[in-house]
Amino acid sequence: LTIQTAEALASGKLKPGDRFTMMIKPASFHPPLPVPCELYEIGQSRIVWGGGLPGSRIRHSFEVESLSPKRSRVRQLEYATNLLAVLALIAEPGIRKHDLRWQNALRDRFANS
């Protein structure tokens, strides 16, 4: 939803350098927080976005690799530096739970494909 909104705001296809706001919900009881982001790379099988503060940065990426006509591998990478790394470390338990839910949802969705 956030990326679709960003695409609509960009008036066309997203391209490196485009900026968008990602909504992050740090905990189930916490309201979503708007986080400014920039798109760094977008291609057929890879997308990289992130943001930062002076002296700190955070990057997220997804890569999709075709293994066979009915199998693919999705690789997610996140990293942060300096102050954002400390904040990410604090948030890590919630991030891991979210990633596990996302992984299970993908597995369940494509289990019979």
N, C-alpha and C positions, 0 to 999 in steps of 0.2 A: 504494500500500500504506500509506504513512504517513497519508494523508488518510482512508482507510477505517478505519484504527485510531483516528484522532482522532474520527471519527464514532461509532464504537462506544463510545469512552470518554465521549462527550458524551451518550450515551443518547438519540439521536435525531438530527435534522437539525442540521448545524452552523449557528451564527449568529454575527454579529459579537460579539467579546469572548471567544469560546471560545478556549482555549489548547490547543496540541498540541506534540508533539516531532517535529521533522523530522530525519531522519538524513542527514547530509552526508558524502560521501566525498571529501576534498580531493585525493587522488591514488590511482592504481590500487593502489599498495602500502600505502596507509594504511587502517586500519580506520575504519568509519563513526563520525562524531561526533554525539552527540545535541545538537540546537540547539532551545531553547525558542522557540516562535512563538505569535503571536496572530492570529486571523482578524479582519480589519478590515472587509471587505465581501464579500458573496456574493450573487449574483443569477443571473438566467436566462443571462446571457452574460458575466459578469465575476466574478473572484475576486481578492481582494487579501489578502496575509498578510505577516507580517514579525516583526521583533523589534528588539532594540536593547540598548545599554548606556547608562549615564548620559552624556548629551551626544552620542550617536550613534544612528542608526537605519538599518534596512535594510527595504526593501519590495520585494515581488515581486507581479506581477499577470499574469493571463491574461485576454484578451478574445477572444470568438469572435463573428464577424460573418458572417451569412449573405449570400452574394453572389448565389446562385441556388439552385434546388432541388438542384443537385449540387455546389455550390462554397461553400466557407467560407474565411474568413481568420482565422488565429489570430495574435494579437499578444501578445508577451511583453515586459514591461518590468521591469527591476530597477534600483534605485538605492540608494545608501548615502551616509551623511554622516560626516564627521570620521574617527575611528579606523576605523570599519567600511568607509569608502571606501578607506582605505589598504590594509586587508586584502583587500578585493575587487579592488583593482588588482593586488596580488600574485597573486591566484588567477585573474585574468582569462584567461590562456592556457588553463587547464584548463576554465574555464567556457565559453569559446568552442567548444572541442572537444566538450564535452557538448551544447551547444546545436545544433551542427551534426549530431551523431549523432541527436538528438531530431528535428530538422527532416527529415533523410533518412528516418528510420523512419516519420514521418507521411506523407511523400511516397510512399514505397514501399507503405505500407499502403493508401492511398487512390488509387493510380495507376490502377487499373482500375475504379473506382467510377463 
